[in-house]
């Protein structure tokens, strides 16, 4: 809804801005028109100056050369009427202009036209000086405005401009509200579609085509969502079924292999082969268990039984289990806990957290057959604790490192894959983060960052 109000406000402001720009442009055009009109009408000499250029000497009227050129350039013809209405002097006088005028004739053309010739007059001591332009060369009209209106022009003009702006804003607001009503259902439909709710908008009105497109998109997304859910459910069910069905025959294989391995009557080579069968069966069982757990964590089907856990105690316990279960001498495990992290408490599922740490240590052992030194450290930060498992072995490939830090799929089954995927899923289920790095001197480190609890254990 905030986005809709933002669109409406920007629409109204844009319309108001456009109206203001139009007012400014129109006012500028008016000023330009007035200036252009003034420049076109501008004369080199005024009528009085041209009239003064006509003098009476030696019983004849004489027109100076400069004034003659100006009359020819600015007008077309000129004449002088005496007090009796007779033309006593003329210049380029057209043939259809009379040479004798009465008082009423003179009064009729003084401010307007003479036989369709626009004229200008100037009263002299010896008569009436008349300047005429070509026909249709100038538009003249009588405009009378009360002086009071002219005095109030500076008040009325800004008021009219403000009134225009207000009307423009109101019209923009009305149009914006109409647009708002049209867009509101579309915005709600998009929000519902983002929340994976079905959308069915009315396809009537101006934005009917857009509403129809949203409806079709929503239907398509719902169909895809149902297909994905069906596929994911089938995959999860299949993995759970396989995990359950394979457990019984695998237990039988492991049991018989263990009996053959302990049978002293068998040759040593046969007993060793039975031991290999048992070890590989245990590996298969662990992989099936990991696959089932990864699938459940992926779809939040694995219950997380959270309790107060001391990470320091958990790390020492996991390391002790590896050391007590016959860890080869080519591997070493050191646990380092900072002083401020000895009593740190996190809220989580102890079994899942134990599984995550065990997977990291097992990963270092499995992928460094020539041995390595494993270091497990715990440090307390601001609101969280960092649990790191490092080794000085071969490390991760660049491609695998990129995929671990930015996974492209849900469960990676290749080398360094499923066990570390489970680690990342377990930490995510606890609200933490996982980071995988290669060390500059060789080897790698995995950093688990978990939020700490304010609970204190005695």
Wavefront OBJ file of the C-alpha trace (Angstrom):
o trace
v 0.000 0.000 0.000
v 2.883 2.368 0.680
v 4.125 1.839 -2.856
v 0.659 2.762 -4.190
v 0.631 6.006 -2.183
v 4.122 6.705 -3.463
v 2.934 6.235 -7.050
v -0.076 8.515 -6.431
v 2.012 11.264 -4.817
v 4.572 11.163 -7.610
v 1.793 11.227 -10.190
v 0.167 14.299 -8.619
v 3.498 16.075 -8.163
v 4.453 15.291 -11.754
v 1.141 16.630 -13.047
v 1.501 19.766 -10.912
v 5.039 20.209 -12.183
v 3.856 19.833 -15.771
v 1.107 22.401 -15.167
v 3.630 24.823 -13.679
v 6.002 24.286 -16.586
v 3.161 24.924 -19.048
v 2.254 28.144 -17.256
v 5.862 29.297 -17.373
v 6.179 28.339 -21.041
v 2.931 30.130 -21.916
v 3.967 33.229 -20.022
v 7.346 33.149 -21.735
v 5.644 32.755 -25.125
v 3.402 35.754 -24.347
v 6.397 37.862 -23.409
v 8.232 36.736 -26.557
v 5.174 37.590 -28.676
v 4.924 41.033 -27.151
v 8.625 41.668 -27.662
v 8.466 40.415 -31.256
v 5.424 42.556 -31.964
v 7.215 45.541 -30.514
v 10.298 44.875 -32.601
v 8.209 44.537 -35.782
v 6.287 47.708 -35.019
v 9.372 49.623 -33.940
v 10.006 52.638 -36.172
v 13.159 54.488 -36.892
v 11.217 57.761 -36.458
v 7.981 58.488 -34.621
v 5.017 60.051 -36.415
v 5.777 63.433 -34.853
v 9.380 63.275 -36.075
v 8.246 62.381 -39.582
v 5.755 65.212 -39.453
v 8.469 67.623 -38.391
v 10.476 66.573 -41.428
v 7.864 68.217 -43.683
v 8.451 71.977 -43.811
v 6.862 74.864 -45.747
v 9.393 77.008 -47.565
v 8.994 79.437 -50.486
v 5.295 78.684 -50.843
v 5.930 74.934 -51.092
v 6.202 71.919 -48.812
v 9.619 70.311 -48.681
v 10.328 66.815 -47.223
v 13.847 65.999 -46.099
v 15.590 63.067 -47.745
v 15.978 60.997 -44.582
v 12.335 61.396 -43.642
v 11.260 60.477 -47.185
v 13.263 57.246 -47.006
v 11.767 56.419 -43.612
v 8.207 56.980 -44.858
v 8.801 54.758 -47.865
v 10.470 52.095 -45.717
v 8.046 52.080 -42.790
v 4.810 53.014 -44.508
v 3.561 53.321 -48.079
v 2.278 56.846 -48.566
v 1.698 60.159 -46.785
v -0.384 63.319 -47.178
v -1.168 66.591 -45.463
v -4.697 67.976 -45.105
v -5.298 71.670 -44.426
v -8.042 72.955 -42.195
v -10.472 72.999 -45.132
v -9.967 69.249 -45.713
v -7.981 69.610 -48.933
v -4.833 67.581 -49.683
v -2.085 70.209 -49.934
v 0.842 67.759 -50.024
v 1.205 64.034 -50.705
v 3.792 61.307 -51.247
v 3.015 58.132 -53.229
v -0.687 58.774 -52.711
v -2.770 55.818 -54.053
v -5.323 56.599 -56.741
v -8.297 55.440 -54.642
v -7.558 57.898 -51.846
v -9.714 61.092 -52.096
v -8.148 64.573 -52.273
v -10.997 66.347 -50.419
v -12.419 65.462 -46.939
v -15.113 66.803 -44.716
v -14.812 66.995 -40.938
v -16.820 63.791 -40.521
v -14.626 62.024 -43.100
v -11.515 63.016 -41.214
v -13.025 61.923 -37.907
v -13.912 58.496 -39.320
v -10.391 57.570 -40.419
v -8.340 59.363 -37.793
v -7.774 56.244 -35.620
v -8.625 53.433 -37.992
v -8.677 52.912 -41.717
v -8.980 55.082 -44.826
v -10.381 53.055 -47.743
v -8.968 49.897 -46.058
v -5.542 51.535 -45.651
v -4.349 51.486 -42.046
v -3.477 55.104 -41.206
v -1.725 57.074 -38.502
v -2.287 60.802 -38.056
v -0.534 63.665 -36.366
v -2.005 67.105 -35.864
v 0.121 70.004 -37.068
v -0.366 73.738 -36.852
v -1.127 73.861 -40.563
v -3.303 70.766 -40.787
v -3.444 67.012 -40.325
v -0.442 64.841 -41.243
v -1.520 61.374 -42.406
v 0.682 58.265 -42.858
v -0.801 55.249 -44.620
v 0.323 51.602 -44.810
v -0.495 49.034 -47.445
v -3.837 47.298 -47.277
v -3.973 44.312 -44.838
v -0.566 45.345 -43.555
v -1.679 46.008 -39.958
v -4.479 44.902 -37.634
v -6.097 47.640 -35.567
v -8.882 47.298 -33.041
v -10.344 49.518 -30.405
v -9.940 48.119 -26.895
v -11.310 49.939 -23.906
v -10.389 48.818 -20.396
v -11.444 50.694 -17.234
v -8.502 52.241 -15.454
v -9.462 50.492 -12.234
v -9.070 47.135 -13.969
v -5.661 48.144 -15.262
v -4.665 49.258 -11.767
v -5.614 45.845 -10.400
v -3.708 43.927 -13.099
v -0.781 43.183 -10.784
v -3.243 41.584 -8.364
v -5.408 39.724 -10.857
v -2.607 38.247 -12.961
v -0.909 36.293 -10.102
v -4.336 35.286 -8.793
v -5.268 33.844 -12.178
v -1.983 31.964 -12.381
v -2.485 30.515 -8.879
v -6.064 29.557 -9.746
v -4.809 27.770 -12.859
v -2.242 25.885 -10.801
v -4.867 24.848 -8.208
v -7.242 23.639 -10.909
v -4.410 21.688 -12.566
v -3.464 20.040 -9.253
v -7.093 19.146 -8.496
v -7.527 17.622 -11.928
v -4.268 15.701 -11.494
v -5.471 14.503 -8.070
v -8.765 13.285 -9.516
v -6.974 11.460 -12.318
v -4.465 10.081 -9.849
v -7.220 8.754 -7.582
v -8.795 7.062 -10.557
v -5.439 5.511 -11.432
v -4.954 4.570 -7.775
v -8.283 2.702 -7.711
v -7.255 0.845 -10.860
v -3.802 -0.075 -9.569
v -4.804 -1.002 -6.009
v -6.268 -4.440 -6.919
v -3.243 -5.147 -9.122
v -0.848 -4.333 -6.292
v -2.838 -6.531 -3.916
v -2.796 -9.318 -6.497
v 0.986 -9.079 -6.871
v 1.409 -9.191 -3.071
v -0.847 -12.257 -2.878
v 1.111 -13.874 -5.694
v 4.368 -13.233 -3.820
v 2.847 -14.935 -0.763
v 1.786 -17.881 -2.965
v -1.903 -17.112 -2.530
v -4.309 -17.617 -5.468
v -5.160 -14.441 -7.399
v -8.320 -13.787 -9.390
v -8.655 -10.127 -10.428
v -11.446 -8.499 -12.392
v -10.454 -8.057 -16.032
v -12.777 -5.087 -16.613
v -11.586 -1.513 -16.882
v -8.557 0.267 -18.249
v -6.022 -2.208 -16.825
v -8.011 -5.332 -17.667
v -5.281 -6.793 -19.890
v -2.715 -6.409 -17.115
v -5.100 -7.987 -14.583
v -5.693 -10.904 -16.939
v -1.939 -11.400 -17.259
v -1.561 -11.440 -13.462
v -4.393 -13.979 -13.182
v -2.757 -16.268 -15.734
v 0.641 -15.893 -14.071
v -0.850 -16.711 -10.663
v -2.557 -19.808 -12.060
v 0.680 -20.929 -13.692
v 2.673 -20.360 -10.486
v 0.082 -22.272 -8.463
v 0.302 -25.148 -10.923
v 4.100 -25.143 -10.750
v 4.007 -24.938 -6.942
v 1.705 -27.948 -6.786
v 3.953 -29.870 -9.175
v 7.079 -29.039 -7.152
v 5.392 -29.927 -3.880
v 4.259 -33.240 -5.350
v 7.731 -33.967 -6.656
v 9.453 -33.007 -3.386
v 6.995 -35.057 -1.373
v 7.551 -38.038 -3.642
v 11.317 -37.683 -3.339
v 11.200 -37.369 0.438
v 8.852 -40.324 0.725
v 11.035 -42.417 -1.570
v 14.219 -41.593 0.362
v 12.518 -42.360 3.672
v 11.156 -45.627 2.266
v 14.489 -46.722 0.846
v 16.233 -45.822 4.092
v 13.761 -47.925 6.040
v 13.725 -50.864 3.631
v 17.505 -51.075 3.309
v 18.102 -51.045 7.049
v 17.031 -54.674 7.712
v 19.003 -56.423 4.935
v 21.980 -54.182 5.641
v 21.899 -55.167 9.312
v 21.911 -58.816 8.303
v 24.901 -58.276 6.012
v 26.767 -56.447 8.767
v 25.916 -59.136 11.321
v 27.064 -62.049 9.152
v 30.180 -60.121 8.090
v 31.051 -59.465 11.725
v 30.611 -63.180 12.564
v 32.824 -64.226 9.668
v 35.410 -61.630 10.684
v 35.549 -63.116 14.215
v 35.504 -66.777 13.072
v 38.936 -68.154 13.953
v 38.411 -71.219 11.749
v 38.481 -69.100 8.573
v 41.715 -68.185 6.856
v 43.048 -64.728 7.630
v 42.409 -63.516 4.088
v 38.745 -64.492 4.327
v 38.413 -62.800 7.704
v 39.954 -59.615 6.268
v 37.480 -59.721 3.363
v 34.627 -60.090 5.853
v 36.018 -57.070 7.726
v 35.997 -55.054 4.512
v 32.376 -56.070 3.881
v 31.435 -54.960 7.407
v 33.245 -51.613 7.069
v 31.692 -50.851 3.686
v 28.263 -51.870 4.956
v 28.700 -49.470 7.871
v 29.661 -46.797 5.336
v 26.517 -47.523 3.277
v 24.408 -47.360 6.437
v 25.910 -44.001 7.347
v 25.343 -42.657 3.818
v 21.714 -43.757 3.824
v 21.252 -42.154 7.227
v 22.888 -38.932 5.972
v 20.700 -38.885 2.885
v 17.559 -39.326 4.961
v 18.628 -36.621 7.412
v 19.561 -34.191 4.618
v 16.180 -34.691 2.985
v 14.317 -34.065 6.248
v 16.378 -30.962 7.079
v 15.844 -29.597 3.577
v 12.058 -29.617 4.009
v 12.020 -28.858 7.754
v 10.719 -32.357 8.525
v 13.443 -33.171 11.044
v 12.325 -32.169 14.568
v 14.879 -29.939 16.293
v 14.757 -30.644 20.011
v 16.404 -27.557 21.408
v 17.932 -27.526 24.855
v 20.720 -25.625 26.562
v 24.061 -26.920 25.211
v 27.643 -26.166 26.277
v 29.667 -26.115 23.002
v 32.965 -26.514 24.896
v 31.834 -29.763 26.496
v 30.341 -30.978 23.202
v 33.598 -30.386 21.269
v 35.734 -32.229 23.843
v 33.261 -35.131 23.830
v 33.290 -35.456 20.035
v 37.087 -35.307 19.883
v 37.356 -37.927 22.650
v 35.046 -40.277 20.730
v 37.294 -40.113 17.659
v 40.446 -40.638 19.715
v 38.955 -43.522 21.715
v 37.653 -45.334 18.614
v 41.076 -46.198 17.276
v 42.015 -43.071 15.303
v 45.130 -43.697 13.206
v 48.318 -42.129 14.524
v 48.749 -40.107 11.314
v 45.871 -37.906 12.517
v 45.791 -35.597 15.507
v 42.883 -33.642 17.041
v 43.461 -30.589 19.229
v 40.589 -28.775 20.964
v 41.215 -25.128 21.866
v 38.549 -23.200 23.800
v 39.081 -19.543 24.666
v 38.666 -18.525 28.308
v 35.527 -16.472 27.694
v 33.889 -19.383 25.784
v 34.282 -22.056 28.495
v 30.794 -21.454 29.902
v 29.117 -20.233 26.708
v 25.640 -21.677 26.203
v 23.735 -22.127 22.950
v 20.157 -23.263 22.518
v 20.003 -26.186 20.119
v 19.650 -29.878 19.428
v 22.700 -31.484 21.004
v 22.568 -34.578 18.797
v 22.380 -32.534 15.590
v 25.201 -30.231 16.698
v 27.290 -33.272 17.603
v 26.527 -34.681 14.165
v 27.696 -31.446 12.504
v 31.047 -31.405 14.339
v 31.561 -35.136 13.732
v 30.909 -34.683 10.012
v 33.543 -31.928 9.806
v 36.179 -34.025 11.556
v 35.269 -37.089 9.497
v 35.533 -35.006 6.334
v 39.099 -33.973 7.222
v 40.054 -37.589 7.953
v 38.393 -39.072 4.876
v 39.895 -36.651 2.381
v 43.428 -36.650 3.765
v 44.509 -40.325 3.588
v 48.126 -39.369 4.229
v 47.230 -37.819 7.560
v 46.671 -34.297 8.846
v 46.507 -32.222 12.009
v 42.935 -31.281 12.940
v 42.286 -28.292 15.175
v 38.906 -27.555 16.739
v 38.532 -24.087 18.276
v 35.734 -22.253 20.072
v 35.601 -18.499 20.590
v 32.918 -16.217 21.956
v 31.898 -13.108 20.031
v 29.285 -10.416 20.431
v 26.007 -12.319 20.655
v 27.416 -15.453 19.014
v 30.114 -18.077 19.235
v 32.428 -19.265 16.460
v 33.177 -22.967 16.202
v 36.000 -23.717 13.745
v 37.266 -27.063 12.471
v 40.555 -26.714 10.547
v 43.137 -29.060 9.068
v 46.428 -28.736 7.200
v 45.456 -31.202 4.478
v 44.583 -30.821 0.812
v 41.745 -28.305 1.268
v 38.847 -27.648 -1.097
v 38.970 -27.130 -4.829
v 37.966 -23.623 -5.958
v 34.838 -24.969 -7.642
v 33.785 -26.893 -4.539
v 34.548 -23.938 -2.295
v 32.301 -21.678 -4.369
v 29.509 -24.251 -4.321
v 29.787 -24.744 -0.549
v 29.560 -21.027 0.214
v 26.870 -20.383 -2.429
v 25.048 -23.701 -2.949
v 23.205 -24.042 -6.248
v 21.199 -27.093 -5.203
v 19.733 -28.678 -2.125
v 21.911 -31.755 -1.563
v 25.274 -32.254 -3.240
v 26.248 -35.922 -3.403
v 29.709 -35.597 -4.896
v 33.027 -35.547 -3.090
v 32.989 -33.262 -0.014
v 29.212 -33.128 -0.574
v 26.527 -34.719 1.537
v 28.245 -34.545 4.932
v 29.021 -30.839 4.559
v 25.528 -30.199 3.217
v 24.136 -31.671 6.429
v 26.463 -29.419 8.441
v 25.165 -26.338 6.633
v 21.539 -27.456 7.083
v 21.971 -28.140 10.798
v 23.549 -24.735 11.429
v 20.811 -23.031 9.384
v 18.146 -24.806 11.459
v 19.785 -23.263 14.548
v 19.728 -19.732 13.091
v 23.462 -19.676 12.410
v 25.766 -19.320 9.421
v 28.442 -21.510 7.845
v 31.587 -20.386 6.034
v 34.105 -22.540 4.182
v 37.654 -21.328 3.541
v 41.009 -22.567 2.307
v 43.982 -21.642 4.476
v 46.952 -19.768 2.924
v 49.467 -22.360 4.130
v 47.404 -25.321 2.948
v 44.392 -27.069 4.328
v 40.955 -25.665 5.040
v 38.718 -24.377 7.806
v 34.963 -24.434 8.353
v 33.491 -21.744 10.616
v 30.144 -22.344 12.304
v 28.633 -19.205 13.807
v 25.830 -19.911 16.307
v 23.792 -17.464 18.396
v 24.490 -17.777 22.103
v 21.887 -18.056 24.836
v 21.611 -15.912 27.959
v 20.924 -19.051 29.995
v 23.605 -20.076 32.504
v 24.262 -23.750 33.293
v 25.654 -24.792 36.655
l 1 2 3 4 5 6 7 8 9 10 11 12 13 14 15 16 17 18 19 20 21 22 23 24 25 26 27 28 29 30 31 32 33 34 35 36 37 38 39 40 41 42 43 44 45 46 47 48 49 50 51 52 53 54 55 56 57 58 59 60 61 62 63 64 65 66 67 68 69 70 71 72 73 74 75 76 77 78 79 80 81 82 83 84 85 86 87 88 89 90 91 92 93 94 95 96 97 98 99 100 101 102 103 104 105 106 107 108 109 110 111 112 113 114 115 116 117 118 119 120 121 122 123 124 125 126 127 128 129 130 131 132 133 134 135 136 137 138 139 140 141 142 143 144 145 146 147 148 149 150 151 152 153 154 155 156 157 158 159 160 161 162 163 164 165 166 167 168 169 170 171 172 173 174 175 176 177 178 179 180 181 182 183 184 185 186 187 188 189 190 191 192 193 194 195 196 197 198 199 200 201 202 203 204 205 206 207 208 209 210 211 212 213 214 215 216 217 218 219 220 221 222 223 224 225 226 227 228 229 230 231 232 233 234 235 236 237 238 239 240 241 242 243 244 245 246 247 248 249 250 251 252 253 254 255 256 257 258 259 260 261 262 263 264 265 266 267 268 269 270 271 272 273 274 275 276 277 278 279 280 281 282 283 284 285 286 287 288 289 290 291 292 293 294 295 296 297 298 299 300 301 302 303 304 305 306 307 308 309 310 311 312 313 314 315 316 317 318 319 320 321 322 323 324 325 326 327 328 329 330 331 332 333 334 335 336 337 338 339 340 341 342 343 344 345 346 347 348 349 350 351 352 353 354 355 356 357 358 359 360 361 362 363 364 365 366 367 368 369 370 371 372 373 374 375 376 377 378 379 380 381 382 383 384 385 386 387 388 389 390 391 392 393 394 395 396 397 398 399 400 401 402 403 404 405 406 407 408 409 410 411 412 413 414 415 416 417 418 419 420 421 422 423 424 425 426 427 428 429 430 431 432 433 434 435 436 437 438 439 440 441 442 443 444 445 446 447 448 449 450 451 452 453 454 455 456 457 458
